[in-house]
């Protein structure tokens, strides 16, 4: 299960909250956004999931202090006035303004359902087709895409080699 579309503007790495992060904290923050989007957590990073969120960062707890102090993450239970911030969680953290990067879970599920219905309608139409299958090796436009003229072959005669 995954969520379609992550949205980052070209100023993301230079924003005040992000630009001053250490390399490991930046990696952790950026990877956590993708992890939360893929796992449909709506920006919540639970304490028990922390090791899976960014396995390449050693000792992630020390970087969480940095993320919280810079305002890129909120600790458990902390409310945020931003409309783009997820609701607080009991044991863990939430990514500040997560919904600026990723659509909410309900919207993602609604889009996924709409896409599934559209694809089902298309498959049903294809199944009910009465026209014969395409010819020319399965390529219906083979004659239109064929070369218009053939390249003349060079006739190698004995006189060619003698001159």
JOJO-V896653 format. One record per pair of residues at least 12 apart in sequence whose C-alpha atoms are under 7 Angstrom apart, sorted by the first residue. I is the first residue (numbers start at 0). J is the second residue. D is the distance in Angstrom with one decimal. If there is no record, write none. Layout:
# JOJO-V896653
((I,J,D) (I,J,D))
This chain:
# JOJO-V896653
((0,37,6.9) (1,36,6.9) (1,37,4.5) (1,38,6.5) (2,36,5.8) (2,37,5.7) (2,39,6.9) (2,107,5.9) (3,107,6.9) (4,101,6.8) (5,100,5.5) (5,101,5.1) (6,100,4.6) (6,101,6.3) (7,100,5.9) (16,69,5.5) (16,70,6.3) (16,71,6.0) (23,56,6.4) (24,62,5.4) (24,66,6.7) (27,53,5.8) (27,56,6.9) (30,52,6.9) (30,53,6.2) (31,52,5.6) (31,53,6.7) (34,52,5.9) (36,101,6.6) (39,104,6.2) (41,85,6.4) (41,103,6.4) (41,104,6.3) (42,85,6.2) (42,93,5.3) (42,94,5.2) (42,97,5.6) (43,88,6.8) (43,92,5.9) (43,93,4.4) (43,94,6.6) (44,91,5.6) (44,92,5.2) (44,93,5.8) (45,90,5.9) (45,91,4.2) (45,92,6.3) (46,90,5.9) (46,91,4.6) (70,95,7.0) (71,94,6.1) (71,95,5.2) (72,92,6.3) (72,93,5.5) (72,94,4.5) (72,95,5.1) (73,92,5.4) (73,93,5.3) (73,94,6.4) (73,95,6.4) (74,91,6.4) (74,92,4.6) (74,93,6.8) (75,87,6.0) (75,88,5.2) (75,89,5.3) (75,90,5.6) (75,91,5.1) (75,92,5.1) (76,88,5.7) (76,89,5.8) (81,96,7.0) (83,96,4.5) (83,97,6.2) (83,98,4.8) (83,99,5.9) (84,96,4.3) (84,97,5.7) (84,98,6.4) (85,97,6.7))
